[in-house]
Amino acid sequence: MRKFLLAALAIAPLAACATAPDQSASGSAPTASNPDTNMPFVEIFATPVYLALKVPVCGFAIAAALPLGAMSELNGSADGGGREMRRALNNGVAQSCGPPYFLTP
C-alpha cells in the first residue's frame, strides 16, 4: 500500500501534462504555423519541474505572510497602514500560490 501511494504521488504531477489548457479563456488558440506557440515537449516536461518549484515558493510565501500579517495589526497606526500591508501580503501570496499551474507558451 505504501509503494502504491508513493507511486501515485510521484505520477500525480504528470497528470497536469495530460490535458491541454483551455485556450478559449486566453482569447486566442495557438496555431501550428507559429513556432513560438507550439512547444508541446517543453510544456510537457517542464510543467512537473515548474510545479515542484512552485510548491516550496508558495509555502515560503505563506510562512512569511502569516506572521507579517499578524504584526501589521499590532503597529497601531490609525491611517490604515496595517490594512495596506495585509493587502500587499495577500497579493503576494495570491501571485506565488495562484494560477498558472502549468506552463504555457
C-alpha positions in Angstrom: 0.0 0.0 0.0 2.8 2.3 0.8 4.5 1.8 -2.5 1.3 2.4 -4.3 0.7 5.7 -2.5 4.3 6.8 -3.2 3.9 5.9 -6.9 0.6 7.8 -7.1 2.2 10.9 -5.6 5.2 10.6 -7.9 3.0 10.3 -11.0 0.4 13.0 -10.0 2.4 16.0 -11.3 2.5 14.3 -14.7 -1.3 14.5 -14.8 -1.0 18.2 -15.4 0.5 17.4 -18.8 -2.3 15.1 -19.8 -4.8 17.9 -20.5 -4.3 20.9 -22.7 -5.0 24.4 -21.3 -8.3 26.0 -22.1 -7.5 28.3 -25.0 -10.9 30.0 -25.1 -10.1 31.7 -21.8 -6.9 33.4 -23.2 -8.7 34.7 -26.3 -6.6 33.0 -29.0 -5.8 29.5 -29.8 -2.2 28.6 -30.8 -1.6 27.8 -34.4 0.7 25.2 -35.8 2.3 27.7 -38.1 3.6 29.8 -35.3 6.7 28.1 -33.7 6.6 30.4 -30.7 3.2 29.0 -29.5 3.8 25.3 -30.5 6.2 23.9 -27.9 4.5 20.8 -26.5 7.7 19.0 -25.4 8.9 21.9 -23.3 5.4 22.3 -21.7 5.1 18.5 -21.1 8.5 18.0 -19.5 8.9 21.4 -17.8 5.5 21.5 -16.1 6.3 18.9 -13.4 9.5 20.8 -12.6 7.6 24.1 -12.5 5.1 22.5 -10.1 7.9 21.1 -8.0 9.5 24.5 -7.6 6.1 26.4 -7.2 5.1 24.4 -4.1 8.1 25.4 -1.9 7.9 29.0 -3.1 4.2 29.1 -2.2 4.9 27.5 1.2 7.6 30.1 1.9 5.3 32.9 0.8 2.6 31.7 3.2 5.1 31.1 6.0 6.4 34.7 5.6 3.0 36.3 5.2 1.3 34.8 8.3 3.5 36.5 11.0 3.9 39.7 9.0 0.1 39.9 8.6 -0.4 39.4 12.3 2.3 42.0 13.2 0.8 44.6 10.8 -2.3 44.7 13.1 -0.1 45.4 16.1 1.5 48.5 14.7 -1.4 50.6 16.0 -1.4 53.1 13.2 -4.7 54.9 12.6 -4.0 55.6 8.9 -4.7 52.0 7.8 -1.1 51.1 7.2 -1.7 47.6 8.5 -4.5 47.2 6.1 -2.3 48.2 3.2 0.4 45.8 4.3 -2.1 42.9 4.6 -3.4 43.7 1.2 0.1 43.6 -0.3 0.8 40.3 1.5 -2.4 38.9 0.2 -1.5 39.9 -3.4 2.0 38.4 -3.0 0.6 35.1 -1.7 -2.0 35.0 -4.5 0.7 35.6 -7.1 3.0 32.9 -5.6 0.3 30.3 -5.0 -2.3 31.0 -7.6 -2.5 30.1 -11.3 -1.0 29.3 -13.7 -0.3 25.7 -12.5 1.1 24.6 -15.9 3.5 26.2 -18.4 2.0 28.0 -21.3 3.8 29.4 -24.4 
